[in-house]
Amino acid sequence: MCGIVGYTGSRRAAPVLLELLKKLEYRGYDSAGIAVCYKEQIEIFKRKGKVENIALAEKMQGSTGIGHTRWATHGAPSEKNAHPHSFGKFTIVHNGIIENNKVLKEECLLRGETFLSETDSEVIAHMIAFYDEGDFLLAVQKAVSRLEGSYAIAVLSSEYPDQIVCARIGSPLVVGRNENGSLLASDLVAISSEVDKAYLLKDGDFAVLGKNGIAFYDEKLKSIEKSPMQYDTVLSNADKKGYMYFMKKEMEEIPSVLSNANLECANGLSYKQFCKVLCQAEYIHIVACGTAYHSGLCAKYAFESLCRVPVEVCIASEYRYNNPIIRPNTLVIAISQSGETADTLAASKLAKDRGAYLAAVTNVPYSSLTRIADCVLETKAGAEVAVAATKSFNAQLAVLYLLALFRAKGEADFSEIARLAKETLKVSEEVRGWTHYFLNAKSVYFIGRGVDYCAALEGSLKLKEISYLPSEGYAAGELKHGTLALVDEKTPVVAILTQHELAEKTMNAVHETRSRGARVFLITSLPEAAKSGEATASILIPACREIFSPILSVIPLQALAFYTSLARGNDPDKPRHLAKSVTVE
């Protein structure tokens, strides 16, 4: 959601904070701001919009500061709602949601205090000031003990100009050291190339960052020791490497990501134990959100087809409230690129509370999800910065398909899949010529049957996310049950066709939409369909085992969304109103 950063050391803080915020801008870009301590005063500079809008803040003096890039939850994007927020001698930045902020705010108002923003976060500064009796850390600890919800916070005090106090529950926070000072951030990607050692704060932890070191404390302020994280600086550090957009770069990395796919258990638990659970599972629940949910739908087809084990795929935000039935020998697979998706974490905790074995499929081995999972299966996709997921989706599919094959005692050569993905990337460039049909469409429909329907859902989501065109994915056979009423000559229809058995049925849907005036764009692995002339335009992608086809067919759909976004003048890396890591429910 939002991103927070901090620095204290021998350098001027402002340039450091701005560089860190640029690396976290994928977490939110409704507004941005920094606060810097200088001569026992705290100066704040914040603006609505992207981090580039606060570039003038680089001139600020002082060697201790905090920063924030915002994805709005409480209060519209505006300068007054931008972080940092101050009250008295304290200034804070916050990632998360304070669920009891109204109750706490009422207390503050009764004391005669005033608020300058509409955010839930501002009340944190008020509560710290209320509990302040001269001990900075203790005041923060007492204040956060009153908070309900999730938070990662960093706090400045004008009385302690060389210190930053931070704390977390439910929202990620990483701190680190180098020879010039101490840093903090919501994500390792911001500081991995800057620090010699990095440390992950757990729920309830506090850290005090000073120019010469970092001190860690538990929830009762007992001093604790922490071991540095193990991480790959290449994978955790994001770089465009000559591409204009992260999304394009990340799509081009799909073949190498597929080559890395394996079933190593990353959290040190017995791989044999997990394999036993997988092979003995009588039921599988998959919980996920957004793109990860679509990868779960694809996995359902693979597990049920290859293994004949029933699979239920659940939107994580609904799972808890459906009072799920978790029988003995139920394996729950939680899928989250970041491992910090709040709804997926909540669903996972419920599943574990009810006795399920929890396997996590994630791209971030140091995330909150990995700490509660019985087994962690890394997708090893590397840093993904663009908000719209691309390579992480393909990586999730690779791991899930390998699980299904293992359970079915089958084999797959993913080096061959990687080679086919490289070919698919090349032919996917043809969709660039389709974009003028989509520019002013009032709606777009993606259709397919079987696993192609799953790909259609993901293709629709990608187009919505970054082009802002209304679009929906439909099972092709359902068109005649209502959706055809929406189709006319202004409606582009994208059909996905990779399964011989369903080819005739899918082409029936193509005919139905064409006869209503729609322009149909066909993505297929069947040469006869590509040559049929039934579509306005078509591309022929390489064929793989049909049950695994979404791992390839989604690539031209990603490309279509990317090029349509550019044609409409949008930034495909930073779609409006969206953030990469959704850490609030």
Legacy VTK file of the C-alpha trace (Angstrom):
# vtk DataFile Version 3.0
C-alpha trace
ASCII
DATASET POLYDATA
POINTS 585 float
0.000 0.000 0.000
1.875 3.096 1.166
5.645 3.111 1.404
7.686 4.549 4.266
11.425 5.232 4.453
13.888 6.730 6.900
17.543 7.660 7.232
19.877 8.959 9.913
23.605 9.252 9.429
26.474 11.383 8.244
24.907 12.397 4.914
22.151 14.915 4.229
18.943 12.979 4.667
16.772 14.571 1.965
18.575 13.199 -1.141
18.719 9.749 0.442
15.009 9.779 1.279
14.040 10.865 -2.231
16.039 8.032 -3.804
14.477 5.496 -1.460
10.975 6.805 -2.188
11.518 6.473 -5.936
12.196 2.773 -5.397
8.985 2.439 -3.373
6.714 4.460 -5.630
5.066 1.259 -6.889
3.447 1.100 -3.424
1.548 4.345 -3.979
1.823 7.641 -5.780
-1.211 9.705 -4.792
1.088 11.985 -2.818
4.545 12.039 -1.291
6.479 13.881 1.381
9.520 13.946 3.625
10.346 15.381 7.050
13.877 16.257 8.174
15.232 17.214 11.596
17.486 20.250 11.492
18.666 22.287 14.474
16.061 20.659 16.762
13.229 21.556 14.419
11.369 19.354 11.967
10.776 20.683 8.468
8.161 19.000 6.240
7.817 19.118 2.463
4.907 17.252 0.816
2.845 17.445 -2.338
0.011 15.695 -4.121
1.130 13.343 -6.912
4.307 11.408 -7.593
7.651 11.533 -5.825
9.022 13.754 -8.597
6.666 16.472 -7.326
8.743 16.845 -4.155
12.105 17.066 -5.944
12.685 20.529 -4.441
12.852 18.892 -1.022
16.359 17.718 -1.943
17.680 21.080 -0.762
16.487 20.512 2.808
19.191 20.488 5.485
19.545 17.921 8.241
20.861 14.376 8.484
17.841 12.588 9.996
14.512 12.214 8.244
11.563 10.100 7.206
9.536 9.897 3.991
6.292 8.527 2.595
4.622 7.731 -0.713
0.869 7.351 -0.349
-1.911 5.129 -1.655
-5.065 6.753 -0.288
-7.433 4.884 2.033
-8.739 7.512 4.472
-9.038 10.914 2.846
-8.713 11.919 -0.785
-5.291 12.403 -2.416
-4.295 15.942 -1.442
-1.463 17.890 0.113
-3.189 18.082 3.498
-3.648 14.311 3.571
-0.108 13.591 2.424
2.358 12.288 5.008
4.318 13.099 7.145
1.893 14.236 9.862
2.902 16.162 12.978
1.592 17.044 16.392
3.637 18.770 19.033
7.240 17.669 18.850
6.463 14.432 16.957
6.235 13.674 13.232
5.173 10.315 11.788
4.814 8.350 8.568
2.509 5.340 8.501
1.687 2.376 6.284
-1.488 0.478 7.203
-4.916 1.256 8.604
-5.813 2.325 12.137
-9.236 0.765 12.545
-10.073 2.550 15.823
-8.906 5.958 14.615
-12.344 7.530 15.125
-12.433 6.531 18.790
-8.910 7.790 19.393
-9.558 10.983 17.475
-12.587 11.675 19.634
-10.359 11.429 22.719
-7.974 13.938 21.204
-10.768 16.350 20.278
-12.094 16.218 23.827
-8.651 17.317 24.982
-8.950 20.333 22.698
-6.558 19.109 20.028
-7.107 19.901 16.356
-6.503 17.831 13.223
-5.267 19.067 9.864
-6.045 16.034 7.690
-8.763 13.463 7.002
-6.413 10.524 7.462
-6.495 7.771 10.047
-2.732 8.210 10.469
-2.581 11.691 12.011
-3.999 10.394 15.275
-0.785 8.403 15.853
1.237 11.610 16.320
-1.402 12.886 18.755
-1.292 9.682 20.812
2.532 9.729 21.014
2.435 13.330 22.203
-0.183 12.421 24.822
1.980 9.670 26.294
5.239 11.621 26.123
6.948 12.004 29.500
10.453 12.504 28.208
11.179 8.963 26.986
10.848 8.849 23.179
10.681 5.066 22.784
8.312 4.594 25.721
5.922 7.238 24.364
5.775 5.406 21.014
5.260 2.043 22.717
2.382 3.344 24.855
0.770 5.015 21.854
0.885 1.973 19.573
-0.534 -0.213 22.349
-3.760 1.747 21.825
-3.849 1.177 18.059
-6.076 -1.416 16.421
-5.440 -2.480 12.850
-2.146 -2.646 10.994
0.800 -0.317 10.979
4.427 0.208 10.164
5.436 3.598 11.506
8.551 5.732 11.673
8.658 8.623 14.146
10.803 11.729 14.551
11.058 13.878 17.671
12.479 17.385 17.688
14.019 16.562 21.088
15.936 13.609 19.639
17.176 14.958 16.282
19.510 12.010 15.636
17.010 9.201 16.219
14.138 7.486 14.438
11.811 5.159 16.338
9.871 2.619 14.315
7.380 -0.145 15.067
5.199 -2.595 13.169
2.201 -4.864 13.389
0.735 -6.371 10.222
2.634 -4.133 7.777
6.174 -4.883 6.563
9.237 -2.993 7.758
12.944 -3.582 7.086
15.908 -1.732 8.614
19.586 -1.776 7.716
23.037 -0.280 8.273
25.934 0.955 6.184
29.065 2.936 6.960
27.146 6.201 6.554
24.197 5.484 8.825
20.928 3.595 9.379
17.988 3.182 7.005
14.439 1.835 7.070
11.872 1.010 4.382
8.647 -0.848 3.767
10.401 -3.160 1.319
13.899 -4.553 1.045
13.989 -3.468 -2.604
14.433 0.151 -1.460
17.515 -0.403 0.696
19.070 -3.692 -0.446
21.758 -2.010 -2.529
22.390 0.612 0.176
23.022 -1.507 3.282
25.610 -4.035 4.383
23.111 -5.891 6.561
19.321 -5.792 6.686
16.962 -6.852 9.460
13.272 -7.687 9.278
11.048 -6.410 12.086
8.456 -8.914 13.283
4.998 -8.017 14.606
5.388 -6.210 17.916
9.036 -5.265 17.364
10.478 -1.792 17.872
13.712 -0.381 16.491
15.604 2.776 17.340
17.783 3.967 14.485
20.776 6.127 15.334
23.699 7.442 13.375
25.985 4.771 14.826
23.702 1.765 15.086
20.273 0.181 15.484
18.773 -1.104 18.739
15.918 -3.639 18.710
13.228 -4.200 21.334
10.258 -6.511 21.811
6.720 -5.352 22.564
7.613 -4.882 26.252
10.718 -2.872 25.311
13.078 -5.623 26.344
16.289 -5.386 24.336
16.612 -8.175 21.749
19.223 -9.361 19.269
18.390 -9.874 15.606
20.120 -11.867 12.915
20.563 -10.216 9.516
18.423 -11.400 6.630
19.764 -13.618 3.886
18.879 -12.176 0.509
20.049 -11.948 -3.066
20.976 -8.327 -3.737
20.574 -8.857 -7.488
17.035 -10.192 -7.184
15.926 -7.711 -4.548
17.263 -4.632 -6.308
15.099 -3.198 -9.105
16.593 -1.709 -12.254
15.010 -0.977 -15.667
18.204 -2.085 -17.435
17.641 0.122 -20.442
13.900 -0.438 -20.826
11.564 2.546 -20.695
9.081 0.667 -18.501
9.445 -1.946 -15.796
6.422 -3.812 -17.164
8.072 -4.400 -20.526
11.319 -5.484 -18.887
9.482 -7.863 -16.581
7.558 -9.440 -19.468
10.841 -10.055 -21.280
12.131 -11.869 -18.189
9.388 -14.526 -18.310
11.534 -17.165 -20.090
14.336 -16.925 -17.522
11.784 -17.028 -14.697
10.310 -20.244 -16.080
13.788 -21.738 -16.342
14.242 -21.157 -12.601
11.043 -22.964 -11.601
11.482 -25.724 -9.023
9.884 -27.112 -5.874
12.483 -26.308 -3.242
11.028 -25.710 0.193
12.536 -22.382 1.200
11.919 -22.135 4.935
14.053 -25.008 6.128
11.201 -27.383 6.846
11.339 -30.948 5.675
10.664 -31.111 1.957
9.773 -34.763 2.413
7.140 -33.749 4.967
5.553 -31.340 2.496
5.632 -33.936 -0.283
3.857 -36.362 2.018
1.169 -33.783 2.804
0.767 -32.970 -0.885
0.392 -36.600 -1.903
-2.009 -37.458 0.922
-4.198 -34.346 0.632
-7.837 -35.240 0.014
-8.872 -31.620 -0.511
-6.997 -28.533 -1.669
-8.051 -24.960 -0.960
-6.299 -22.166 -2.831
-6.623 -18.649 -1.394
-5.429 -15.596 -3.288
-6.390 -12.175 -4.671
-6.313 -10.576 -8.116
-3.769 -12.048 -10.508
-2.728 -14.648 -7.928
-6.364 -15.781 -7.749
-6.324 -16.338 -11.505
-3.186 -18.474 -11.190
-5.100 -20.501 -8.610
-7.958 -21.025 -11.065
-5.485 -22.328 -13.635
-4.005 -24.654 -11.000
-7.451 -26.046 -10.213
-7.736 -27.395 -13.759
-4.288 -28.982 -13.503
-4.833 -30.615 -10.107
-8.280 -31.913 -10.923
-7.326 -33.131 -14.384
-3.978 -34.713 -13.531
-4.506 -35.748 -9.904
-8.292 -36.113 -9.559
-8.222 -34.251 -6.247
-10.972 -31.685 -5.596
-9.770 -28.087 -5.484
-11.628 -25.020 -4.247
-10.228 -21.656 -5.310
-11.290 -18.857 -3.003
-10.989 -15.094 -3.185
-9.023 -14.463 -0.009
-11.089 -11.455 1.059
-14.212 -13.680 1.122
-12.665 -16.834 2.562
-12.900 -15.891 6.239
-16.472 -14.718 5.950
-17.696 -17.851 4.185
-16.988 -19.956 7.288
-14.977 -22.414 5.166
-15.228 -26.138 5.757
-11.709 -27.410 6.352
-11.763 -31.181 6.591
-8.900 -33.397 7.807
-6.169 -33.832 5.177
-6.873 -30.415 3.664
-3.921 -28.654 2.077
-4.295 -24.885 1.828
-2.132 -23.126 -0.751
-1.848 -19.364 -0.270
-0.569 -17.438 -3.297
0.796 -13.894 -2.988
3.530 -12.231 -5.027
4.543 -9.963 -2.141
3.643 -12.265 0.725
2.101 -9.205 2.401
-1.415 -9.219 0.897
-3.573 -8.546 3.950
-6.616 -10.546 2.846
-4.479 -13.557 1.929
-2.669 -13.376 5.277
-5.981 -13.292 7.147
-7.333 -16.251 5.166
-4.117 -18.183 5.754
-4.217 -17.619 9.507
-7.811 -18.837 9.640
-6.927 -21.967 7.693
-4.059 -22.730 10.066
-6.246 -22.079 13.120
-8.628 -24.709 11.771
-5.931 -27.306 11.375
-4.958 -27.045 7.707
-1.409 -27.486 6.470
-0.403 -24.186 4.841
1.869 -23.950 1.817
2.838 -20.469 0.612
3.616 -19.706 -3.027
5.336 -16.333 -2.987
8.065 -14.281 -4.600
9.359 -12.803 -1.328
10.982 -15.329 1.025
11.205 -12.871 3.934
7.527 -11.820 3.898
4.804 -12.092 6.528
3.221 -15.036 4.708
6.431 -17.043 4.861
6.564 -16.723 8.635
3.194 -18.409 9.159
3.429 -21.042 6.419
4.369 -24.668 7.046
6.162 -24.730 3.708
7.326 -21.897 1.454
7.600 -22.417 -2.293
9.483 -19.534 -3.886
8.543 -18.451 -7.376
11.989 -16.861 -7.796
10.689 -14.284 -10.248
12.993 -11.525 -8.996
11.921 -7.991 -8.175
8.663 -7.029 -9.895
8.090 -3.287 -9.757
5.297 -2.610 -12.268
1.951 -2.646 -10.479
0.366 -4.944 -13.064
1.763 -8.427 -12.438
3.323 -10.186 -15.424
6.269 -12.489 -14.839
5.110 -13.268 -11.292
1.894 -14.758 -12.732
3.854 -17.048 -15.059
6.175 -17.978 -12.192
3.241 -18.840 -9.941
1.798 -21.047 -12.672
5.127 -22.834 -13.085
5.320 -23.730 -9.380
1.653 -24.746 -9.205
1.926 -26.906 -12.320
5.026 -28.584 -10.906
3.050 -29.375 -7.744
0.275 -30.956 -9.773
2.778 -32.968 -11.799
4.554 -34.147 -8.672
1.271 -35.322 -7.169
0.400 -37.052 -10.453
3.896 -38.599 -10.674
4.408 -36.844 -13.977
7.239 -34.811 -15.415
7.614 -31.552 -17.314
10.564 -29.971 -19.017
10.226 -26.327 -18.059
13.336 -25.463 -20.022
11.212 -26.318 -23.064
8.359 -24.173 -21.706
10.882 -21.351 -21.282
11.960 -21.715 -24.919
8.326 -21.586 -26.027
7.776 -18.492 -23.885
10.621 -16.766 -25.722
8.928 -17.574 -29.035
5.604 -16.349 -27.650
7.135 -13.021 -26.661
8.270 -12.513 -30.252
4.901 -13.195 -31.856
3.119 -11.202 -29.142
4.581 -8.013 -30.602
1.954 -8.378 -33.339
-0.771 -7.246 -30.934
0.723 -3.757 -31.094
-1.129 -3.372 -34.392
-4.447 -4.127 -32.696
-4.462 -1.232 -30.258
-6.289 1.318 -32.452
-9.363 -0.921 -32.267
-9.302 -0.673 -28.473
-8.536 3.008 -27.875
-12.105 4.265 -27.535
-13.959 1.022 -26.910
-16.839 1.359 -24.472
-16.147 -2.197 -23.296
-13.916 -5.159 -24.140
-14.680 -8.848 -23.667
-12.221 -11.704 -23.264
-13.618 -15.161 -23.867
-12.386 -18.730 -23.620
-13.384 -22.177 -22.431
-11.686 -24.400 -19.874
-8.216 -23.141 -19.039
-8.608 -20.500 -21.747
-11.341 -18.952 -19.616
-8.800 -18.539 -16.798
-6.446 -16.790 -19.222
-9.352 -14.596 -20.365
-9.941 -13.445 -16.784
-6.297 -12.488 -16.383
-6.204 -10.744 -19.772
-9.246 -8.705 -18.826
-7.718 -7.713 -15.488
-4.487 -6.575 -17.144
-6.377 -4.374 -19.622
-8.505 -2.832 -16.881
-5.549 -2.153 -14.635
-3.396 -0.150 -16.997
-5.603 1.037 -19.877
-8.670 1.936 -17.724
-10.977 0.374 -20.313
-14.003 -1.485 -18.939
-13.449 -5.157 -19.690
-14.657 -8.546 -18.529
-13.584 -12.132 -18.946
-16.304 -14.644 -19.748
-16.639 -18.353 -20.250
-17.370 -18.471 -23.988
-20.405 -20.690 -23.539
-22.039 -18.127 -21.263
-22.237 -15.350 -23.865
-25.693 -16.402 -25.018
-27.016 -16.262 -21.454
-26.976 -12.485 -21.237
-23.649 -10.994 -22.256
-24.425 -10.900 -25.981
-26.860 -8.078 -25.238
-23.793 -5.882 -24.628
-21.989 -6.721 -27.864
-22.121 -4.411 -30.882
-19.871 -3.035 -33.617
-17.934 -0.940 -31.059
-17.026 -3.976 -28.970
-13.615 -5.650 -29.359
-13.708 -9.322 -28.353
-10.503 -11.201 -27.577
-10.864 -14.970 -27.896
-8.314 -17.432 -26.506
-8.204 -20.890 -28.074
-5.585 -23.503 -27.164
-7.618 -26.706 -26.726
-8.496 -28.950 -29.657
-11.454 -30.522 -27.887
-13.101 -27.146 -27.313
-12.102 -25.485 -30.583
-15.457 -25.838 -32.305
-17.346 -24.642 -29.239
-15.115 -21.583 -28.835
-15.429 -20.744 -32.531
-19.220 -20.847 -32.115
-18.823 -17.990 -29.626
-16.610 -16.156 -32.106
-19.386 -16.459 -34.725
-21.989 -15.231 -32.231
-20.044 -12.063 -31.479
-19.083 -11.415 -35.112
-22.709 -11.663 -36.215
-23.512 -8.858 -33.726
-20.894 -6.613 -35.337
-18.003 -7.169 -32.937
-14.394 -7.210 -34.088
-12.799 -10.444 -32.870
-9.101 -10.855 -32.079
-7.945 -14.443 -31.778
-5.005 -15.754 -29.767
-4.545 -19.428 -30.553
-2.060 -22.272 -30.648
-4.097 -24.096 -33.314
-2.834 -23.339 -36.851
-6.186 -24.191 -38.438
-7.969 -21.635 -36.261
-5.391 -18.936 -37.010
-5.784 -19.522 -40.755
-9.584 -19.687 -40.731
-10.129 -15.991 -41.393
-12.897 -15.903 -38.787
-11.237 -13.104 -36.793
-10.371 -9.496 -37.574
-6.816 -10.427 -36.609
-5.135 -13.421 -35.035
-1.764 -14.540 -33.771
-0.453 -18.066 -33.599
1.429 -18.859 -30.418
3.478 -22.010 -29.798
1.608 -25.050 -28.516
2.405 -26.745 -25.223
0.551 -29.335 -23.148
-2.985 -27.939 -23.235
-3.606 -28.044 -19.484
-0.574 -25.734 -19.057
-1.422 -23.369 -21.933
-2.205 -20.248 -19.821
1.506 -19.991 -19.037
1.970 -19.013 -22.701
-1.402 -17.648 -23.823
-1.341 -14.929 -21.164
1.818 -13.382 -22.663
0.106 -11.766 -25.701
-2.677 -10.638 -23.359
-0.109 -8.869 -21.194
1.385 -7.310 -24.325
-2.041 -6.149 -25.521
-2.669 -4.404 -22.207
0.797 -2.833 -22.251
0.542 -1.409 -25.770
-3.051 -0.269 -25.320
-2.011 1.568 -22.165
0.764 3.354 -24.033
-1.555 4.191 -26.940
-3.986 5.795 -24.485
-1.217 7.916 -22.975
-1.019 6.061 -19.659
1.950 4.999 -17.572
1.707 1.175 -17.577
3.992 0.896 -14.555
1.895 3.149 -12.324
-1.839 2.842 -12.997
-4.088 5.289 -11.186
-5.619 4.319 -7.839
-3.635 1.061 -7.641
-0.644 -0.110 -5.646
1.575 -3.157 -5.970
1.379 -4.522 -2.464
-2.079 -4.392 -0.856
-1.303 -4.473 2.858
-4.744 -3.384 4.093
-8.049 -5.232 4.034
LINES 1 586
585 0 1 2 3 4 5 6 7 8 9 10 11 12 13 14 15 16 17 18 19 20 21 22 23 24 25 26 27 28 29 30 31 32 33 34 35 36 37 38 39 40 41 42 43 44 45 46 47 48 49 50 51 52 53 54 55 56 57 58 59 60 61 62 63 64 65 66 67 68 69 70 71 72 73 74 75 76 77 78 79 80 81 82 83 84 85 86 87 88 89 90 91 92 93 94 95 96 97 98 99 100 101 102 103 104 105 106 107 108 109 110 111 112 113 114 115 116 117 118 119 120 121 122 123 124 125 126 127 128 129 130 131 132 133 134 135 136 137 138 139 140 141 142 143 144 145 146 147 148 149 150 151 152 153 154 155 156 157 158 159 160 161 162 163 164 165 166 167 168 169 170 171 172 173 174 175 176 177 178 179 180 181 182 183 184 185 186 187 188 189 190 191 192 193 194 195 196 197 198 199 200 201 202 203 204 205 206 207 208 209 210 211 212 213 214 215 216 217 218 219 220 221 222 223 224 225 226 227 228 229 230 231 232 233 234 235 236 237 238 239 240 241 242 243 244 245 246 247 248 249 250 251 252 253 254 255 256 257 258 259 260 261 262 263 264 265 266 267 268 269 270 271 272 273 274 275 276 277 278 279 280 281 282 283 284 285 286 287 288 289 290 291 292 293 294 295 296 297 298 299 300 301 302 303 304 305 306 307 308 309 310 311 312 313 314 315 316 317 318 319 320 321 322 323 324 325 326 327 328 329 330 331 332 333 334 335 336 337 338 339 340 341 342 343 344 345 346 347 348 349 350 351 352 353 354 355 356 357 358 359 360 361 362 363 364 365 366 367 368 369 370 371 372 373 374 375 376 377 378 379 380 381 382 383 384 385 386 387 388 389 390 391 392 393 394 395 396 397 398 399 400 401 402 403 404 405 406 407 408 409 410 411 412 413 414 415 416 417 418 419 420 421 422 423 424 425 426 427 428 429 430 431 432 433 434 435 436 437 438 439 440 441 442 443 444 445 446 447 448 449 450 451 452 453 454 455 456 457 458 459 460 461 462 463 464 465 466 467 468 469 470 471 472 473 474 475 476 477 478 479 480 481 482 483 484 485 486 487 488 489 490 491 492 493 494 495 496 497 498 499 500 501 502 503 504 505 506 507 508 509 510 511 512 513 514 515 516 517 518 519 520 521 522 523 524 525 526 527 528 529 530 531 532 533 534 535 536 537 538 539 540 541 542 543 544 545 546 547 548 549 550 551 552 553 554 555 556 557 558 559 560 561 562 563 564 565 566 567 568 569 570 571 572 573 574 575 576 577 578 579 580 581 582 583 584
